[in-house]
Amino acid sequence: MSILVVGSVALDSVQTPFGKVDNVLGGSATYFSVAASLYAPVRVVGVVGTDFSPAHVDFLRSRNVDLAGLQTVEGQTFRWSGRYGHDLNTAETLETRLNVFATFRPQLPQSYRQTPLVFLANIDPDLQLDVLRQIKHPRLVALDTMNFWIKGKKDALTEVLRKVDIVLVNEAEARQYAGTSNLLQATHEILALGPRAVIVKKGEYGAALYSKGDSAALSFFFAPAYPLAEIKDPTGAGDTFAGGFLGYLAKTGAVDARAIRRAIIHGSVVASFTVEDFSMDRLRNLTWPEVAGRYEEFKRFTYFEKVED
Amino acid sequence: MSILVVGSVALDSVQTPFGKVDNVLGGSATYFSVAASLYAPVRVVGVVGTDFSPAHVDFLRSRNVDLAGLQTVEGQTFRWSGRYGHDLNTAETLETRLNVFATFRPQLPQSYRQTPLVFLANIDPDLQLDVLRQIKHPRLVALDTMNFWIKGKKDALTEVLRKVDIVLVNEAEARQYAGTSNLLQATHEILALGPRAVIVKKGEYGAALYSKGDSAALSFFFAPAYPLAEIKDPTGAGDTFAGGFLGYLAKTGAVDARAIRRAIIHGSVVASFTVEDFSMDRLRNLTWPEVAGRYEEFKRFTYFEKVED
């Protein structure tokens, strides 16, 4: 199955305790695409300026990423610069220049409108709604968002939440949206809007799935993060988690509860590689056997007793 | 198998967002004993004052807890009072009155000296060493400690760490001991002293095992915490985790890698019950079917694919 993603394509400048890069390839749609394209064909909806290097375009094309929906507009590409301290869980944004992204309106090429899997990366919820209106009968829609939209556009965000199947958020975002410090209560509130599952990303603590089971009770799945002695640059971890997650679903063609659990492990695997180097450098040469090998390791990380399938 | 524990027997006064209790039964040795006694006989080494209620003694005896090593000394029992805010992960200590604990020197009755499993709860590392000197050929020794001893008695603590098999610490303590924010590096440093495993308690994020495998590489096991909509009082979570952990090992008589993993789940199960009510109130009426039921739930929490044993 193919996957459609709408989100930012950016040039990032990032400082971490391990180094510094300037104007490297970034953006939620880009990170997602590079990760998901390990598994399945990806279609990008986004915008870049005329300064966007043809080398980046070639790289994305080489990964089987369809750029028919990537508009090129007179002006500069979206730029983000940020810094991570020793707490690698939170970035301090130094500067955001929206540039051509400021007036972006997603337009889906005809060839995109029947894509079965959709990822609404972290952008203005009004634009996320705009994309959903242009899509016909998707099989599964997943959404990411951030504190900025929860604070500034909660109504529009709530409207999108009502229309999606899976919500990917980090811990602080789930708590902020629901206005409670208890994650169980927070995810319960989001699930009450309609989504079948909330996946909470917890950084070095892994990811947790809160989903509606057959009964009224919540069903849980907890995945650890891959233990790493060194994290060079956490940028893109969340978007490549989503890429591995939806990529796996696209590859297998299944979206049932079991596939969702395995997809979460794939998301964790891909994200763990992403943070080993700056920008998407580690993903450029990441091979399928490496992904499969780490997936096997995850099976052992939590195993303590046989479970009947 | 029997388990010996040395630690505090206390009267606690605790405030949380959910209520307040005064002079209730507390202390690391007490919490541990009540939890572990669900699984196996426990022998306590500790001290109380003449104010310690016979009702507490009767309660512990009713749980098959051997109190031959519990000294009663003229004066007041150790008292601790603390407060938890909405972040239930860290207690603010309001007052500590050591009372009879200030001059405590552990003395093991003859009947205790060949106990196969030993838990050195969080007390002065010199006292922990004192206990080890009185024990003959234990099969497994586990240790807990805290920031106070890491800061004030690091040399003595390091000497005990060299002599124990399993170290149970929370995240902040592991980082503090090793002087690094990376947990993998921190546990590696503790393992280099001799212990075969470090179990890092991560509160609402569960617990992680870092152990030496056959090769030089570390081996990992990650257990989530049981998801709770409400935590009334986190006091004793760590000590009852240790109680469920060593209790399970004592009950099964095995201390191999597989038993250790299952024991960590039992620790997580018992700790999850502890925090549902103040003091050890929830443990007083906790039944084996409840423990077994939650253990079964944990099997599903992390399951995504069959693993060959």
Contacts between the chains, C-beta under 8 A, distances in Angstrom:
chain1	res1	chain2	res2	distance
A	86	B	181	5.5
A	87	B	181	7.6
A	181	B	86	5.4
A	181	B	87	7.6
A	182	B	229	6.2
A	182	B	230	7.3
A	183	B	204	7.8
A	183	B	227	7.7
A	184	B	227	5.2
A	184	B	228	7.0
A	184	B	229	4.8
A	185	B	229	6.0
A	202	B	205	6.9
A	204	B	183	7.7
A	205	B	202	6.8
A	205	B	205	4.2
A	205	B	206	7.9
A	206	B	205	7.9
A	206	B	222	7.3
A	208	B	224	7.4
A	218	B	227	7.8
A	220	B	224	7.9
A	220	B	227	5.7
A	220	B	300	7.8
A	220	B	301	5.5
A	221	B	301	6.5
A	221	B	302	7.1
A	221	B	303	7.9
A	221	B	304	7.2
A	222	B	206	7.3
A	222	B	224	3.6
A	222	B	301	5.2
A	222	B	302	5.6
A	223	B	302	7.3
A	223	B	304	7.9
A	224	B	208	7.4
A	224	B	220	7.9
A	224	B	222	3.6
A	227	B	183	7.7
A	227	B	184	5.2
A	227	B	218	7.7
A	227	B	220	5.7
A	228	B	184	7.0
A	229	B	182	6.2
A	229	B	184	4.7
A	229	B	185	6.0
A	230	B	182	7.3
A	258	B	304	7.4
A	261	B	303	7.5
A	261	B	304	4.0
A	262	B	304	5.2
A	262	B	305	6.4
A	264	B	304	7.6
A	265	B	304	5.7
A	299	B	304	7.6
A	299	B	305	5.8
A	299	B	307	5.0
A	300	B	220	7.8
A	300	B	307	6.8
A	301	B	220	5.5
A	301	B	221	6.5
A	301	B	222	5.2
A	302	B	221	7.1
A	302	B	222	5.6
A	302	B	223	7.3
A	302	B	302	3.6
A	302	B	303	7.9
A	303	B	221	7.9
A	303	B	261	7.5
A	303	B	302	7.9
A	303	B	307	4.5
A	304	B	221	7.2
A	304	B	223	7.9
A	304	B	258	7.4
A	304	B	261	4.0
A	304	B	262	5.1
A	304	B	264	7.6
A	304	B	265	5.7
A	304	B	299	7.6
A	305	B	262	6.4
A	305	B	299	5.8
A	306	B	306	7.8
A	306	B	307	7.8
A	306	B	309	6.7
A	307	B	299	5.0
A	307	B	300	6.8
A	307	B	303	4.5
A	307	B	306	7.8
A	309	B	306	6.7
